[in-house]
Amino acid sequence: MEEKTYPYLYLDATYLKVRWSARVTTMALLVCVGVDEEGFREVLAVEVAGTEMGAAYASLLRGLIDRGLRGVRLVVSDDHEGIKAAVAGELPGAQWQRCVVHFEHNVLSSVPASERSEVAEDLKAVFDVRREKTARTLAEEFVELYGKRFPKAVSVFEAGIGDVLTYLSCPGSHHPRLRKTNMLERLFKEIKRRTRVVGVFPNETSASTLATEIALRSSEEWVLRRYLTMDVLETAEKPNPQLRESERRRPRLV
């Protein structure tokens, strides 16, 4: 089968209850969605894992590479050490983007509720610009403005701001959809709504099978609507070092 390019990947997990021997345990449901070179979204993988550690994410990415994944430029996810390690190890040619929405929540959680609205407005302003230089200038102003008032919040901000601004290296028209994982959150919400009636799955296979079916059905309308206009990307594709020529085959739907 032919190879296929997915410049952007969205990777995250939700949780399901599964019966393991005589006890009930929580299993991570890992989901990967790709945006292909024509700008359409596609569910590439849905896998149940015993943990959400790096090994599980690395295995998922390795499986996609074996099926023909190539050309990944950016991986968008929440701040998770396992995901970061898997991306660095399996997709060395790709950048990693931390979800802005989760980052904002992390920063604001250390701000008193009575003053959160003011801080949120200035925080949001950092991500409302298209130029990296402007964003970093606003970030410096944010630190200067709130450093003494909310030192814990500013500490979180300074530690993560570099990873949150990665999307600025991509075309400006793509920014709104590359800086957050809302697409996956909506998919997870539907999976949780549909699996709630099951409660506890009898085994991993049943959980994975139903979750995959729900994910694919929920994404059926994606083929009718382009998610991103991709002609703003470079037409000449650079080889991605994570793939060997013999490994390149076209991915299949899960």
C-alpha positions as CSV (number, residue, x, y, z in Angstrom):
1,M,0.0,0.0,0.0
2,E,1.1,3.6,-0.7
3,E,2.6,5.8,2.0
4,K,0.7,8.8,3.2
5,T,1.8,12.1,4.8
6,Y,0.2,13.5,8.0
7,P,1.8,16.9,8.8
8,Y,-0.1,17.2,12.1
9,L,-1.0,14.7,14.8
10,Y,-3.2,15.1,17.8
11,L,-2.5,12.7,20.6
12,D,-4.2,12.2,24.0
13,A,-5.9,9.8,26.3
14,T,-9.1,9.3,28.2
15,Y,-10.0,6.5,30.7
16,L,-12.4,3.5,30.8
17,K,-13.2,1.0,33.5
18,V,-12.2,-2.6,32.6
19,R,-12.5,-5.8,34.6
20,W,-9.1,-7.4,35.2
21,S,-9.3,-10.9,36.8
22,A,-11.4,-10.4,39.9
23,R,-11.0,-6.6,40.2
24,V,-12.0,-3.5,38.2
25,T,-9.2,-1.2,37.0
26,T,-9.0,2.0,35.0
27,M,-7.4,1.6,31.5
28,A,-6.1,4.4,29.4
29,L,-7.6,4.8,25.9
30,L,-5.0,6.3,23.7
31,V,-6.3,8.1,20.6
32,C,-4.3,9.6,17.7
33,V,-5.9,11.8,15.0
34,G,-4.0,13.0,12.0
35,V,-4.5,15.8,9.5
36,D,-3.3,14.7,6.1
37,E,-1.6,16.8,3.4
38,E,-4.9,17.7,1.9
39,G,-6.2,19.1,5.2
40,F,-8.6,16.3,6.2
41,R,-8.8,14.7,9.7
42,E,-8.6,11.0,10.2
43,V,-8.6,8.7,13.2
44,L,-5.3,6.8,12.9
45,A,-5.3,4.8,16.2
46,V,-7.4,3.9,19.2
47,E,-5.7,1.6,21.7
48,V,-6.3,0.5,25.2
49,A,-3.2,0.5,27.4
50,G,-2.6,-0.6,31.0
51,T,-0.9,2.7,31.7
52,E,-0.5,6.1,30.0
53,M,3.3,5.9,30.3
54,G,5.7,6.7,27.6
55,A,6.1,3.0,26.5
56,A,2.4,2.9,25.5
57,Y,2.6,6.1,23.4
58,A,5.9,5.0,21.9
59,S,4.3,1.7,20.9
60,L,1.3,3.5,19.3
61,L,3.6,5.8,17.3
62,R,5.8,2.9,16.3
63,G,2.8,1.0,15.0
64,L,1.7,4.0,12.9
65,I,5.2,4.3,11.5
66,D,5.2,0.6,10.6
67,R,1.9,1.1,8.7
68,G,3.4,4.0,6.7
69,L,3.1,7.2,8.7
70,R,5.4,9.9,7.5
71,G,5.9,13.6,7.1
72,V,4.9,14.6,10.7
73,R,5.8,18.2,11.4
74,L,3.9,18.8,14.7
75,V,2.3,16.7,17.5
76,V,-0.3,18.5,19.6
77,S,-1.1,17.1,23.1
78,D,-1.5,17.9,26.8
79,D,1.6,18.3,28.9
80,H,2.5,14.6,29.4
81,E,6.1,13.4,29.9
82,G,5.2,10.1,28.3
83,I,4.0,11.8,25.1
84,K,6.9,14.1,24.9
85,A,9.4,11.2,25.3
86,A,7.5,9.1,22.7
87,V,7.5,12.0,20.2
88,A,11.2,12.7,20.7
89,G,12.1,9.0,20.4
90,E,9.8,7.9,17.5
91,L,9.3,11.1,15.6
92,P,12.7,13.0,15.8
93,G,11.8,15.2,12.9
94,A,8.6,16.5,14.5
95,Q,8.0,19.4,17.0
96,W,5.8,19.1,20.0
97,Q,3.0,21.6,20.9
98,R,1.5,21.8,24.4
99,C,-2.2,22.5,24.5
100,V,-2.8,26.2,25.2
101,V,-6.2,25.6,26.9
102,H,-4.7,23.1,29.5
103,F,-1.8,25.4,30.0
104,E,-4.0,28.4,30.8
105,H,-6.0,26.3,33.3
106,N,-2.7,25.3,35.0
107,V,-1.6,28.9,35.3
108,L,-4.9,30.2,36.4
109,S,-5.4,27.5,39.1
110,S,-2.8,29.4,41.1
111,V,-4.6,32.7,40.9
112,P,-7.3,33.7,43.4
113,A,-10.8,33.4,41.9
114,S,-11.5,37.0,42.5
115,E,-8.6,38.1,40.3
116,R,-8.7,35.3,37.8
117,S,-10.6,37.3,35.1
118,E,-8.0,40.0,34.9
119,V,-5.1,37.6,34.7
120,A,-6.9,35.4,32.1
121,E,-7.4,38.3,29.8
122,D,-3.7,39.2,29.8
123,L,-2.8,35.5,29.5
124,K,-5.1,35.0,26.5
125,A,-3.5,38.1,24.8
126,V,-0.2,36.2,24.5
127,F,-1.8,33.6,22.2
128,D,-3.8,36.0,20.1
129,V,-0.9,37.2,18.0
130,R,0.7,35.5,15.0
131,R,4.3,36.6,15.4
132,E,6.6,34.8,17.8
133,K,8.5,38.0,18.7
134,T,5.3,39.7,19.7
135,A,4.1,36.7,21.7
136,R,7.4,36.5,23.6
137,T,7.3,40.3,24.3
138,L,3.8,39.9,25.7
139,A,5.0,36.9,27.7
140,E,7.8,39.0,29.3
141,E,5.3,41.7,30.1
142,F,3.0,39.1,31.7
143,V,5.9,37.9,34.0
144,E,6.8,41.5,34.9
145,L,3.2,42.4,35.7
146,Y,2.2,39.4,37.8
147,G,5.5,38.0,39.1
148,K,5.2,39.6,42.5
149,R,1.5,39.3,42.9
150,F,1.1,35.6,41.8
151,P,4.6,34.0,42.0
152,K,3.4,30.4,41.8
153,A,1.2,31.1,38.7
154,V,4.1,33.0,37.0
155,S,6.5,30.1,37.8
156,V,4.1,27.7,36.0
157,F,3.9,30.2,33.1
158,E,7.6,30.6,32.7
159,A,8.2,26.8,32.9
160,G,5.8,26.1,30.1
161,I,5.6,29.1,27.8
162,G,8.3,27.8,25.4
163,D,6.3,24.6,24.7
164,V,3.1,26.5,24.3
165,L,4.4,28.8,21.5
166,T,5.6,26.0,19.2
167,Y,2.6,26.5,16.9
168,L,3.9,29.9,15.9
169,S,6.5,28.2,13.6
170,C,3.5,27.0,11.5
171,P,1.4,29.0,9.0
172,G,-0.6,31.7,10.7
173,S,-3.9,30.4,9.3
174,H,-3.3,27.1,11.1
175,H,-2.6,28.6,14.5
176,P,-6.2,28.5,16.0
177,R,-6.4,24.7,15.4
178,L,-2.9,23.8,16.3
179,R,-2.6,25.3,19.7
180,K,-5.2,23.2,21.5
181,T,-6.7,19.7,21.6
182,N,-10.3,20.6,21.7
183,M,-11.0,18.3,18.7
184,L,-9.9,15.3,20.8
185,E,-11.8,16.5,23.8
186,R,-15.0,16.5,21.8
187,L,-14.3,13.0,20.6
188,F,-13.6,11.8,24.1
189,K,-16.8,13.4,25.3
190,E,-18.8,11.4,22.8
191,I,-16.9,8.2,23.6
192,K,-17.7,8.7,27.4
193,R,-21.3,9.4,26.6
194,R,-21.7,6.2,24.6
195,T,-19.7,4.0,26.9
196,R,-21.4,5.2,30.1
197,V,-24.2,2.6,29.6
198,V,-21.6,-0.2,29.7
199,G,-20.1,0.9,33.0
200,V,-17.4,-1.7,33.4
201,F,-16.1,-3.5,30.3
202,P,-15.5,-7.2,30.7
203,N,-12.1,-7.1,29.1
204,E,-9.6,-4.9,27.1
205,T,-10.8,-6.2,23.7
206,S,-14.4,-5.2,24.3
207,A,-13.4,-1.7,25.4
208,S,-11.1,-1.2,22.5
209,T,-13.6,-2.5,19.9
210,L,-16.5,-0.3,21.1
211,A,-14.3,2.8,21.6
212,T,-12.9,2.4,18.1
213,E,-16.3,2.0,16.6
214,I,-17.6,5.1,18.4
215,A,-14.5,7.2,17.3
216,L,-14.9,6.2,13.7
217,R,-18.6,6.8,13.6
218,S,-18.2,10.2,15.3
219,S,-15.6,11.2,12.8
220,E,-17.5,10.2,9.7
221,E,-18.4,13.8,8.9
222,W,-14.8,14.7,8.8
223,V,-14.4,13.4,5.3
224,L,-17.0,16.0,4.1
225,R,-15.2,19.0,5.6
226,R,-11.6,20.2,5.2
227,Y,-10.1,21.0,8.6
228,L,-7.1,23.0,7.3
229,T,-6.1,24.6,4.0
230,M,-2.7,23.0,3.5
231,D,-1.4,24.8,0.4
232,V,0.3,27.3,2.7
233,L,2.8,24.5,3.7
234,E,5.9,24.0,1.6
235,T,5.1,22.0,-1.5
236,A,8.4,20.3,-1.5
237,E,8.3,17.8,1.4
238,K,11.5,17.2,3.4
239,P,12.4,13.6,4.2
240,N,11.4,12.6,7.7
241,P,14.3,10.8,9.5
242,Q,12.2,8.6,11.6
243,L,11.3,6.4,8.6
244,R,13.3,4.0,6.6
245,E,12.4,3.6,3.0
246,S,11.5,-0.1,3.6
247,E,9.0,0.9,6.3
248,R,6.9,3.2,4.3
249,R,3.4,2.0,3.6
250,R,0.1,3.7,3.7
251,P,-1.6,3.7,7.1
252,R,-5.0,2.1,7.4
253,L,-7.9,3.2,9.5
254,V,-8.0,1.5,12.9
